[in-house]
Structures are given as C-alpha cells and as structure tokens.
Amino acid sequence: MPRDMIADLKELGKAKDFWTEARDKIILQFINKGPILDVGCGTGLVTIKLIKKYKVCSIDIDPEGCRVTRKINKNTYQVDFTKPLSQKLKKELGTFNTIIMPDSLEHMKYDLPALKNANTLLNRGGTLVISVPYHQMFWTKNDDERSHMRRYSRKEMKQKLEKFGFKMEQCKFFG
C-alpha cells in the first residue's frame, strides 16, 4: 500500500533529516536566477528555502500539499504537470529562468509531458534542475511504498531531456 506522501513530507520538514538537507543543498547550488517554478512542491520543503531570495511559483497535483505550501507561498497552484497546460494557466504562471523538479518526476506516470511543459515555461538560456532516484537496478520496496513509477539511468535521462531540446550539462550522484 502506498504511503501518505504528504504526511511523510510534513514529518521530513519537522525532522530536517540528512537526506533532504543534502538534496536541497545540492539543488540550491544550481540556482542563481529567478523567477523559479517548483514542480512537485509537496509541502514546500524547497520552496521555503527559495522564497527568501527569489520569486517562486509552486505547483503540485496534490490538493493537501498545495494547501500546506500556500501558507508559505501564495503563488501555489494545483496543477497536473503531465497534462497540457491551458493558455490561461500559462499566462497566469508566466515563464521562468529556473525550473526545479526535486524528486517529483519519478512520481509522474507520464514523465515526457512534464518535460515538454517545462520546456514551454522555461526562458531561453534558463536552467532545469532535476533530482531523481538513480537506476532501475536499485529498485526496492521503498520505491513501491513511495509510489515511484521509475528510476532513471544517466543515459535515459539524457535522451528524455534532449527530446525536448534540453542539454544535460551536469549529472551528479549523491546519497
């Protein structure tokens, strides 16, 4: 049975656990320009660190996650990023110099439409920062419990990014 991800994220926010802090530190080092779109914001664990310095728009598919994040960032929207974005929503969101997907892409049944949406919202010369679990050969029961759809190899991620005009500049492993 899948875990309650929002409850888990609330606990992670309180605990300041090593893994989340390490991931966030890595993600933050790649961000130097706003505005920023936080895709799969959950309960705002990364958003809260970004809004101190940048204009941030946070989106998630989960209504409870959005409710929690909206308390720290009024620019929070409930959006299924795997579906085509309406012109109205695109206009409302605007475009971004940085888009982050911190451990969200692996939860999306259809990841390619999410990458396509990122491409349409990212300004020319902008940065897409993605954190995902590495390689299918490392799949565990934890992946099942966390409702992961997949893990990514470097080659697979590079191919998917290039399909939508992205160029992988760096790929790092941690944990």
N, C-alpha and C positions, 0 to 999 in steps of 0.2 A: 504494500500500500504506500503510495507517495506521501512524503512528509508535508506538513503545513509550512511551506517556504516562507510565508510572511511571518509566522511565529518564530521560525528559525532566524530570520533576518533581524527581527526585533531583539532577540537574545544576543545575536552577534554584535549588534550596536551597543548593547549594555556591557558586554564582556570585553570588548576591544581585543579580540583574540589575535594571536600571532599571524595566522594565515591571512586574515582580512587586512590587517595592518600592513603586512608585507606586500600584498597585492596592490593595495591602494597607493603605497609609496612608489611602486613601480609605475603604475598608471599615471600618477601625478607628475612624474618626471618627464613624461612625454607631452604634457600640456603646457603651452605657453601663450595661447591666444584664444580669446572668447569671441563671440558667444559660443557656448558649448551645449550640445544636446546629449543628455544622459539617457541612453536607451536601455530599458530594463532596470529602471532606477530602484525597484523594490521598495524598501522603506527609506531610501535616501541616504544610505551609508556613504556613498561617494559624493552625492550632491551636496551634502552638508559641508564637506571639505572644500568644494569648489566655489560655493556661493560667497565665500569670504573674499574672493578675489575676482570672480568673473560673473557675467550674466549667464545664467544657466536655465535651460528648459529641460524638465524631467518628464519622461514618459514610461509607462508600464501598462501591461494588459490587465493587471490585477487591480480591481477597484479598491481593495483594502490597502494595498501598497501605495496607491495614489493618494488615498485619504491621509495616510501617515506622512508621506512625503510633502503633501500640500501644506502641512503645518510648518514646514521649514522653507518651502519654496512655492509661492503662489502660482508660479508658471509650471504647473504639473498637469499632465493630461493623461487620460486613459485612452491608449491607442494600441491597436493590434498592428505592430510594425511589420507583420508578414503579409498584410493586405495592402492593395493600392491605396495611396493617400489621396483624399479628395483635394481638389483645388482650394476649397475653403480652408481645410486644415493646413495645407502647405503655406497658404498666405498667412494664417494665424501663427504658425510656428516660425516661419521665416527660414533663413539659411544660417549656416553655422561654419565657423572656422575650425572647430573641433567637434567630432562626434565620438563618444565613447560607448562601448558595449562591454561593461565589466561583468563577465560571467553571465551573460544573458543569451548569447547566440546559440549555445548548446541546448537551451530550453525550448527553442523555437522549432516546431515541426518542419517548417519550411524556412530554411535559412537564406536561400538565394533571394527571395523577395525582400528580405530585410536588408541585405547588402545593396540591392537595387535602390531601395528607399534611401539608404544612407548616401548613396551616390547622388541622388537628386537633391538632397538637402545640404550637401557639403559644398562650401565655396571652393572655387578653383584654387589649388595650392593648399587646401585645408588638410587636416590630419584626422585619420580614423584610427582610434586606439581600441584594440580588441583584446580581451583576456578570455581564454577558453581552456578547458581541460585537454591535456595532450594525449593523443593517440588511442585508438580503439583497443589496442592490445592491453591497455591499462584499465579497461572497464572493470568495475567492481559493483557489488551490491549497493554501495553508496550512490553510484550513478543512477541506479534504478530508483532508489529512495528519493533522490533529489530531482526526479523527473527529467533527467538528461535524455536528449534524443540521440546524441552522438558525442564523440570526442574527435579531435582534429589532428591530423598529421601536418607537418610543415608544408609538404607538397600539396595536400588537399586545400589547405587554407590559401596558399599562394594562387592556385588555379581558380578558386572561387573569387578571390579578390580581383584577379586580372580579368575575369569575365565581365566585370563591371567597371573596368578602366582604372582600378587601383593598382598601385605599385607597392609591393611589400618592401619596405626599407629596412625593417628590423624584425627579428623573431627571437624572442628570449624565452628561456625556460626557468621556472622557479619552483620552489616547494620541494 
